[in-house]
Amino acid sequence: MSTQPRLHQHDPEIQSFGTVTQLPIALSHDARQYACQRLNRLLADTHFLYALYKKHHWNVHGPTSYQLHLLLDKHAREQLDLVDVLAERVRTLGGVPVGDPRHAAEITGVPRPPDGVESVPAMLSRLLDAHETILTEARDAAGRTAQLGDDGTQDLLVSQVIRTGETQVWFLAEHLVATPRTG
């Protein structure tokens, strides 16, 4: 027995991305395969939305920058929680969650933002567009997984992904309402 760590270990993959292992959860292989495919797309999108929130959180400016800084960070944390929940659901179904950001970039539907800083309304609009992409995908996936008898995935999508997204959209959109000045 040695206390020296065995460093630089490399082994072949034991499960390929896009496959599912058989688990006794009373769902067919095809239902689990389908759900994992849809969940991985949402996982990639959600991971990108999280990163987008952090980018805008760091770069927000103007008279409401403090309030938006706090709001965007709160939303980012909520999206990061969803990343974990989505990845764990993929594992629960016997699949392999997308974990490498480069792989996620290949399958996300969320457009890449410019590398620089945008105006605050453009930042918020970009976040709203990303949310709409995710909500459209989540609604469709929820309906289809329910048809396949995958109540767990359907419930996660409705009760967590869709409800969180809708609430965040509401708060963001309110910052784009033109309010007349008084006085």
Salt bridges, closest charged atoms under 4 A:
ASP30 OD1 - HIS29 ND1 3.57
ASP45 OD2 - ARG41 NE 3.35
ASP73 OD1 - LYS54 NZ 2.62
ASP73 OD1 - HIS57 NE2 3.87
ASP73 OD2 - ARG77 NH1 3.10
GLU78 OE2 - LYS74 NZ 2.41
ASP100 OD2 - ARG102 NH2 2.60
ASP115 OD1 - ARG112 NH2 2.90
GLU118 OE2 - ARG126 NH2 2.84
GLU137 OE2 - ARG38 NE 2.90
ASP140 OD2 - ARG38 NH2 2.79
ASP140 OD1 - ARG144 NE 3.28
ASP150 OD1 - ARG89 NH2 2.71
GLU166 OE2 - ARG139 NH2 2.59
